[in-house]
Amino acid sequence: MGTGGYVSGPVLRQAAKLGIKTAIHEQNAYPGVTTKMLISLVDTVMLAMVEAKSRLKLDKPPVITGNPVREEFSTLSKATTRKDLGLDDKPVLLSSGGSLGAAPINKAVAQLIVEKWQDNDIIFMHATGKGGYNDFIAELKAKGVDLNAKNLIIKDYIDNMGQCTVAADLIIARAGAITLSELSVCGKPAILIPSPYVAENHQYHNAMSLKRIGAAEVIEEKDLSGEKLINEVTNLIHNNTKLEKMGSAARSNAIPDASKRIYDEVMRLYTTA
């Protein structure tokens, strides 16, 4: 079984030639080159997102599985996680540019915090990435932000992302396939800033799959600015009706039993080998 990485291409191709049962799982809305090369060879094509189906020349129906996410995203409760994290009843804005961080997102979020922190009506939780932490903190200090303010939680890396995601009211994030699956399972509204530095711009297509159903707003990195992000957050964060509608749309996109669907398909192939 391969999951789209280039190294899986020659492995699955050779396995198919040897008569070994094979399967691929495409995580993204826009299939990668490896998936496109293998679809005519493998026994089963599994897709995480329905949109990918129209972008492939399939000679047999795919199996729509979703992407597996950690159990905590669907089992933790918002009230409990907020209590455990010591959060009050203010809206929580969780933001991150991914595990390594993203300088353009850090810059825009810093401007957002500078503009809004003194209003004390939003709790900001931001992960800068290890490489961007010092510059982010220096920027806030230079603009007079009190880093000890109770509504600011700034880290280089968030270890308990499941808890923080469940606790949040609005999320600013990249648009990786697993991130979007997590948002869907949790039913979380989002402002997505897809990375333009990935193969075939697949994060943009991922993000648009949520925007089309009303679950997210999308800002392309080339259009990102502090002012634009401030406007988007201001329009959403206190609009409970809008947030609930977006969250419901996200949840409608969820496939919470993705792991079981993948397991069942792999076992079906195994028992017919």
Secondary structure as UniProt FT lines:
FT   TURN            6..7
FT   HELIX           8..17
FT   TURN            18..19
FT   STRAND          23..26
FT   HELIX           33..38
FT   TURN            39..41
FT   STRAND          44..47
FT   HELIX           50..55
FT   STRAND          63..64
FT   HELIX           72..75
FT   HELIX           78..84
FT   TURN            85..86
FT   STRAND          92..96
FT   TURN            99..100
FT   HELIX           103..116
FT   HELIX           117..119
FT   STRAND          123..127
FT   TURN            130..132
FT   HELIX           133..142
FT   TURN            143..144
FT   TURN            147..148
FT   TURN            150..151
FT   STRAND          152..155
FT   TURN            159..160
FT   HELIX           161..167
FT   STRAND          170..173
FT   HELIX           177..186
FT   STRAND          190..192
FT   TURN            196..197
FT   HELIX           199..201
FT   HELIX           202..211
FT   TURN            212..214
FT   STRAND          216..218
FT   HELIX           221..223
FT   HELIX           226..236
FT   TURN            237..238
FT   HELIX           240..252
FT   TURN            256..257
FT   HELIX           258..271
//
